[in-house]
Amino acid sequence: MTLRTLGLSMLGAAGLLALPACKKEEAPATPPPAAPVEAARAPEEKAPHAATPIQAPGQTTNVAVGKGEVKGTVTFTGTAPVAADLPPSADPACEGRASKDEAVLVKDGKLRNVLVRVRGAVPGASTVPSEPVVVDQSKCTYVPRVQGAVAGQPVVFKNSDGTLHNVRGVVGTKSAFNVAQPPSGAPVQKSVPAADDVLKLKCDVHPWMTAFVVSNPNPFFATTGEDGTFAIQGLPAGTYTLEAWHETFGTKSAEVTVKDDAPATVAFAFTAEDASAKK
């Protein structure tokens, strides 16, 4: 056997010995089991659309497809329920939070955090806004507590606190999502549920934290501020059903006729008995 032939034979044998080792290294690792709580993810980037201002508490959405306006006041008649004390917290990030439950906020007979919305379809208002509504977590409190959104619109959750939160979304009795958010972590984006659903938000780390996003088929809604007032602008002329929703007292409805030349006015009134009727 020549030296050249012997060399080739030795190289071939070495290659055969190395082959199983390479295959062993390339074997894929077993994936870890999925966690029950989602990790925080930054919002997905989407193609830009025409800007649509999103309402804040006490303000209108300002989406104009007409010239009509509805404004009014939500009052509370009688003695408001006594607000329960919130449990103490040793978390320093929660310093400065409210000491009382804020489900019912009444000042001078005016009821705060009532979501007033136009029910049903509105001509010319079929586009779902691409800009998200935002829920922040500040001082272990959801801000805002109550707001509206168009069905299918993005909702972004922020954690401005230096502590761990989780955002657990519930629609009725069904869990929609459960997202962990580390201290000052990246915002997380989800979609607002189907029209007329109420998305309730809870934090299992700080169980007193509660907020609501009320889903609507159109962008005509507003949340009452401390003075109990609301204004919904940009409606086309016509007759609509207006609904006032409160987390404790349920709903009140009224028919309203909107004209282009003068604002329509509506007044809603809740009482303590409405809480019993809701149950």
C-alpha positions in Angstrom: 0.0 0.0 0.0 1.4 3.4 -1.0 1.7 6.3 1.5 -0.9 8.2 -0.5 -3.5 5.4 -0.3 -2.7 4.8 3.4 -3.3 8.6 4.1 -6.7 8.6 2.4 -7.8 5.5 4.3 -6.9 7.1 7.6 -8.8 10.3 6.7 -11.9 8.3 5.7 -11.9 6.4 9.0 -11.5 9.7 11.0 -14.5 11.2 9.1 -16.7 8.2 10.0 -15.7 8.4 13.6 -16.5 12.2 13.8 -19.9 11.8 12.0 -21.9 10.5 15.1 -20.5 13.3 17.3 -21.6 16.0 14.8 -25.1 14.6 14.6 -25.3 14.5 18.4 -24.4 18.1 18.7 -27.0 19.2 16.1 -29.9 17.4 17.9 -32.5 20.1 18.9 -33.0 20.9 22.6 -36.3 20.0 24.2 -38.3 23.3 24.4 -39.2 24.5 28.0 -42.9 24.3 29.1 -45.0 27.4 28.5 -45.5 29.7 31.5 -49.0 30.3 32.7 -48.4 34.1 32.8 -47.2 35.8 29.6 -43.9 37.6 29.6 -44.0 41.3 28.8 -43.8 42.2 25.1 -43.4 45.5 23.4 -46.3 46.6 21.3 -46.1 45.4 17.7 -45.4 48.0 15.1 -48.3 48.7 12.7 -48.6 50.6 9.5 -49.5 54.3 10.2 -53.1 55.4 9.8 -54.9 58.7 10.1 -54.6 60.0 13.6 -57.7 59.6 15.8 -57.5 61.3 19.2 -58.5 58.9 22.1 -60.6 60.1 24.9 -59.5 60.7 28.4 -61.7 60.8 31.5 -64.1 63.7 31.3 -63.4 64.3 27.6 -65.0 63.4 24.3 -63.3 61.2 21.7 -63.4 64.1 19.3 -63.9 61.9 16.2 -66.0 64.1 13.9 -68.2 62.5 11.2 -70.9 65.1 11.8 -71.6 68.4 13.5 -73.9 67.2 16.3 -73.0 67.3 20.0 -74.5 65.6 23.1 -73.6 66.9 26.6 -74.9 66.3 30.0 -74.4 65.5 33.7 -74.6 62.3 35.7 -75.8 62.7 39.3 -76.2 60.6 42.3 -79.3 60.9 44.5 -79.3 60.0 48.1 -76.5 58.9 50.4 -73.5 57.4 48.6 -72.1 54.1 49.9 -69.3 54.3 52.4 -66.0 53.6 50.7 -64.2 50.6 52.1 -60.6 50.9 53.4 -58.0 49.4 51.2 -55.7 46.7 52.8 -52.4 48.0 53.9 -49.3 47.5 51.7 -45.7 47.3 52.6 -44.6 47.8 49.0 -42.8 51.2 48.8 -43.9 51.6 45.2 -47.5 51.8 46.4 -46.8 54.9 48.6 -49.2 57.7 47.7 -52.1 55.5 46.5 -55.6 56.1 47.7 -56.5 54.7 51.1 -60.2 54.1 50.2 -61.8 52.0 47.5 -62.7 54.2 44.5 -65.5 52.2 43.0 -68.0 55.0 43.9 -66.8 58.6 43.7 -69.4 61.2 44.4 -68.8 64.9 45.0 -71.5 67.5 45.4 -74.0 65.0 44.1 -72.1 64.3 40.9 -70.9 60.8 40.0 -67.5 60.2 38.5 -66.2 57.4 36.2 -69.5 56.9 34.4 -68.9 55.7 30.8 -71.5 57.4 28.6 -71.7 56.0 25.0 -73.8 56.0 21.9 -75.1 52.4 21.3 -75.1 50.7 18.0 -73.7 51.7 14.6 -73.1 55.3 13.6 -73.1 56.3 9.9 -69.6 57.1 8.7 -67.9 55.8 11.8 -66.9 52.2 10.8 -63.1 52.5 11.1 -61.3 51.0 14.1 -58.7 53.5 15.4 -55.1 52.2 15.1 -53.9 54.3 18.0 -54.2 52.5 21.3 -56.0 53.4 24.5 -53.5 53.4 27.4 -53.8 52.0 30.9 -51.0 52.9 33.2 -50.0 51.4 36.6 -49.0 54.2 38.9 -48.7 54.0 42.7 -50.3 50.6 42.5 -53.4 52.0 40.8 -54.7 51.6 37.3 -55.0 55.0 35.5 -57.6 55.7 34.3 -60.0 53.5 36.2 -62.7 53.6 33.5 -62.5 54.4 29.8 -64.1 53.5 26.5 -62.5 51.9 23.4 -63.7 50.8 20.0 -64.0 47.0 19.6 -60.8 45.6 18.1 -58.8 48.7 19.0 -55.4 48.1 20.6 -55.0 48.7 24.4 -51.5 49.2 25.8 -50.6 48.5 29.4 -47.7 50.4 31.0 -46.0 49.9 34.3 -44.7 53.1 35.7 -44.0 51.6 39.1 -40.8 50.2 40.5 -42.5 46.9 41.4 -43.9 43.8 39.8 -47.5 43.9 38.5 -49.5 41.5 36.4 -52.5 42.6 34.3 -55.2 40.0 34.3 -58.0 40.7 31.9 -61.5 39.2 32.4 -64.6 39.5 30.2 -67.6 38.3 32.2 -66.4 35.2 33.9 -63.9 34.2 31.2 -60.2 35.0 31.4 -58.9 37.0 28.4 -55.2 37.2 29.2 -52.7 37.4 32.1 -49.5 39.3 31.5 -46.6 39.8 33.9 -45.0 43.3 33.9 -41.7 43.7 35.8 -40.7 47.0 37.4 -40.7 49.8 34.7 -40.9 47.0 32.1 -41.8 47.3 28.5 -45.5 48.2 27.6 -47.7 45.3 26.6 -50.4 45.5 23.9 -53.6 43.5 23.6 -56.8 44.0 21.6 -60.1 45.4 23.0 -62.7 42.6 23.0 -66.0 42.4 21.0 -68.4 45.3 21.0 -70.5 45.8 24.2 -68.1 43.7 26.3 -66.6 45.1 29.5 -62.9 44.2 30.0 -62.2 44.1 33.7 -58.5 44.4 34.8 -57.1 43.0 38.0 -53.6 42.7 39.5 -53.0 39.5 41.6 -49.9 41.0 43.2 -51.9 44.0 44.5 -55.5 42.7 44.6 -57.2 46.1 45.2 -56.2 47.3 41.7 -59.2 47.4 39.4 -60.0 49.1 36.1 -62.4 48.8 33.2 -62.3 49.2 29.5 -65.8 49.4 28.0 -65.9 48.2 24.4 -68.2 50.0 21.9 -68.9 49.5 18.2 -68.4 53.2 17.5 -66.0 55.9 18.9 -68.6 58.1 20.5 -68.2 57.8 24.2 -66.9 59.9 27.1 -66.2 59.3 30.8 -67.5 61.7 33.5 -65.0 63.6 35.5 -65.1 64.9 39.0 -67.9 67.3 38.1 -70.1 64.5 36.6 -70.2 66.1 33.2 -69.6 64.6 29.7 -69.6 65.8 26.1 -69.7 63.7 22.9 -69.0 65.7 19.8 -68.9 65.1 16.0 -72.1 63.0 15.7 -74.2 63.1 12.5 -77.7 64.3 12.9 -80.1 61.6 14.0 -81.8 59.8 16.9 -79.6 57.7 19.1 -79.8 55.5 22.2 -77.4 56.9 24.8 -76.2 54.6 27.7 -74.5 55.5 31.0 -72.5 52.6 32.5 -71.2 52.5 36.1 -69.2 49.6 37.6 -71.4 49.5 40.7 -74.8 50.9 39.7 -75.2 49.3 36.2 -76.7 51.2 33.3 -79.2 53.9 32.4 -80.5 54.6 28.9 -82.1 57.6 27.2 -83.1 58.4 23.6 -81.6 61.6 22.2 -82.2 63.5 19.0 -79.0 65.2 17.7 -79.1 68.2 15.3 -76.4 70.1 13.6 -77.3 73.5 14.8 -77.7 73.0 18.6 -76.2 70.6 21.2 -78.6 68.0 22.7 -78.6 67.6 26.5 -79.1 64.5 28.6 -79.2 64.0 32.3 -78.7 60.6 34.1 -79.3 59.9 37.8 -78.2 57.0 39.8 -79.2 56.0 43.4 -78.0 53.5 45.9 -80.9 51.2 45.0 -79.4 50.7 41.5 -76.6 48.7 43.0 -79.1 46.2 44.4 -80.9 46.0 41.1 -77.7 45.2 39.3 -77.1 42.2 41.5 
